Amino acid sequence: CANPPTDYASGHGLFTDRQWDWLIATDYTDYAVVEPAQVTVVLAGGYEIRDENYRLVRHPTLPQESLRAALREMSRFYR
């Protein structure tokens, strides 16, 4: 393939030692923004935030900066 990986992939290789602030996990309808201390799961009807042990957080605060960056990155592929 002649195209650079940035044309069809996000971020860095999975097997590098680089640190990450967040990453995106997605399926056909939902997605999650995974951060070191929490996971924000965006569902078709809303969202939920889970801690590093994947337990539901009772009174969550949306990680606006991470979500904004993830949405910007996903918009490269969903136009």
N, C-alpha and C positions, 0 to 999 in steps of 0.2 A: 504494500500500500504506500502510495506516495504522500498521502496527507499526514500532517503531524497529529499526534494523539489529541491535542486540544480541539481538533475539529469534531471528534466523536466521543470524547471522554471528559470527565471532570476531575480536577485535583491532581493527585500524584499516584504513582504505582502503589498497589497494596502492600508490596513486599519491601518498600523502602523504610528507612529509619526516621523519616521526616515526621515531625509532630503535626497535628491537625487541630484546629479550633472546633470544627464541626464537619460532618459528612452527611450525605443524603442517602437514605435507604427508601426505595420506592417499589410499588407494584402497579398494577393496572389502574387502580382508583385512589389509593391512599399513599401517603409518604410520611417519612419521619426525618427529623433533623436530630442527628445523634451528636451529642456533646459529651465531654468527659464526665460531667456530673449529672446529666439528665438527658432524657429523650423526649422530644416533642412529637407526638403522633398526630398527624392531621388526617382526619377521616372525612368522608363525604358529608357528614352531618355535624361536624364540629372538631374539637381537638381534645387531647388529654396530654398531661405532662407526667412523666414517670422519672423516678430517681435512678441513681446508678445501679441499684438492685432491681430495677424495673417494677418498683412498687408505685402505685398511683399517688401523686402529690395532691393533698387536699385543697390547698389554696394557692394555686400556682400563679406565677407571673410569667407572661410570655417573654421569651428571649428575643426581643424585637430585632436587635442587630443581626443575630444569627439567622433568624427567619427571613429577614430582608435579603441577606446575602444568598441564602439558599434559593429563594424565589428568583432572584436575579440570575443565578447560575442555571436553574431549571428552564428559565425562559429562553435560553440559548437553543434548547432542543424542542420545546413545545411552542411552535408559532402557528 
